[in-house]
């Protein structure tokens, strides 16, 4: 139970930080309006770092915060999760994403109505492509997630790295991935990070919010899972698992 609570709270913190940093960038009349891409990368990176610390503090030693990571671990054959445990973990991670998006909504309550563009409001919660091409967008998400999960695995399995440094290193990894691979799709790399806040966008009473773009939603959901499967294959081929 503590593992599920930790995964929920950690993913909530991740998405609350991340969604809020985008809100500060794009919503009208915020102090950080127009701060730029570097601002987004730093916010998500430190959000992930704090999400991991939160999950650990709440009793989740794995601190996946990402169904693609959970599926990777389940399929790795290391016995970390049974199938019911893996499914429950993915569900609470998505629920944490909904909670994080909801927190962001209330934090920026005074800025939704003045922001006229519904696309900017959706961008606070969910990823979207710079140029829509679902095949190319899917490939981008898969590649970025491959490097995310492969990078996480190499970090956590390096015995010389002290445990307390791991969240900082994974946060740095996310920053590098956002800087390098984030341009085409906004680097979802996490089904819970996109689907959870997208659900929040759909159900919250955001004035003038427009569509939640469910037509695009499968790309940042399934692309990361496929990327995780390739990361698993690479780790097994290299003898890392």
Beta strands, then each sheet from edge to edge (+ up, - down):
end
